[in-house]
Amino acid sequence: MGYLGEEIKKLGFGLMRLPQTDGIIDIEQTKQMVDMYIKAGFTYFDTAWAYAGSEDAIRQALVERYPRESFQLATKNAAWINCKTKEEAVSQFETSLKQTGAGYFDFYLLHNLGESRTKYFDDFELWEFVQEKKKEGLIKHVGFSFHSTPEELDEILTNHPEMEFVQLQINYADWDNPAIQSRGCYEVARKHGKPVIIMEPVKGGMLANPPENVVKILKEAEADSSIASWAIRFAANLEGVITVLSGMSNIEQMQDNLSYMKDFKGLSDKQTDTLHKAQEELNKIPLIPCTTCNYCAKVCPKDIGISGSFVAENYLTLYQDKAAALHQENWLVGGHGKKQANECIECGACEKVCPQHIEIRKELKKVSKDLLTD
């Protein structure tokens, strides 16, 4: 038995990255993946109003083909996306009901809380709205997904003890990463007695292809295990976890995940030691030691997205994936209304307040060269 009275095995099917053909979700391949997943005894499906085409796809691939009581379906409300009124925000719930055809949601999440986004859920009274829908029987369990600091998570859970679970970004690379603070957020959730659903266990696919020195450690330990499997198993091994979401994009990924999660009983001491060695190798890679305290942002006359730029540069250093690094830069800088690194006027005000004594001007020049120059 899982948490909250639901029978849930530790692998959740994340529906954000479904297989596509010519830019359109491949429904037939999705059906095959759903069938494989359910046949192996798994039942938890995670979609969202904001995942283009996903809710409609899971209606066709799952809801219309299996008894409703045989699976759990989760979806999410993203009130901060183009919503100017409460009516616009709550309409996402009705849209999700219509698109999925599910009749009700086993798990309903307020999506991506943290920073300026939390205010939308407060202003539009969505905390109260989801409780009303729960009383009506249209939602079984209410929680939220979160991307921010442990301190902010603690504040939200203190203000909203009625929330039943939290969805967090947790993986072995981010466990002690000061920019993500996976461990800190996990410990806050456990302190409040909230079970956790884990997202991004493979860090958007990056931990399926980590730096070569990490690959060497993992392959020497288990030559036949996929590199991605270590990331999923690390997350599934944590206490208080409802399920670990994997955004599977093809049949091969589904087969791999099912092969080691079908009978997962936890990590051995030897496997845990291997993951510690992998973390140590990642920690040896020279990164910009930014803790995202954002003292620099408070004094920057040009409102440069300094910490977001550094997170993106660290992505590039770790994974040598410029597209993924640019995605981070776009979200953490432009998506937060900040100016890019190449707009720095080199006044030096930021360096005077940086607790880590980072040569910020020098590092911003590097970001400009590595990410913002063709």
Secondary structure, 3 states (H helix, E strand, C coil): CCCCCCCCCCEEEECCCCCEECCEECHHHHHHHHHHHHHCCCCEEECCCCCCCHHHHHHHHHHCCCCHHHCEEEEEECCCCCCCCHHHHHHHHHHHHHHHCCCCEEEEEEEEECHHHHHHHHHCCHHHHHHHHHHCCCEEEEEEEECCCHHHHHHHHHHCCCCCEEEEECCCCCCCCCCCCHHHHHHHHHHCCCCEEEECCCCCCHHHCCCHHHHHHHHHHCCCCCHHHHHHHHHHCCCCEEEEEECCCCHHHHHHHHHHHCCCCCCCHHHHHHHHHHHHHHHHCCCCCCCCCCHHHHHCCCCECHHHHHHHHHHHHHHCCHHHHHHHHHHHCHHHCCECHHHCCCCCHHHHHCCCCCCHHHHHHHHHHHHCCC
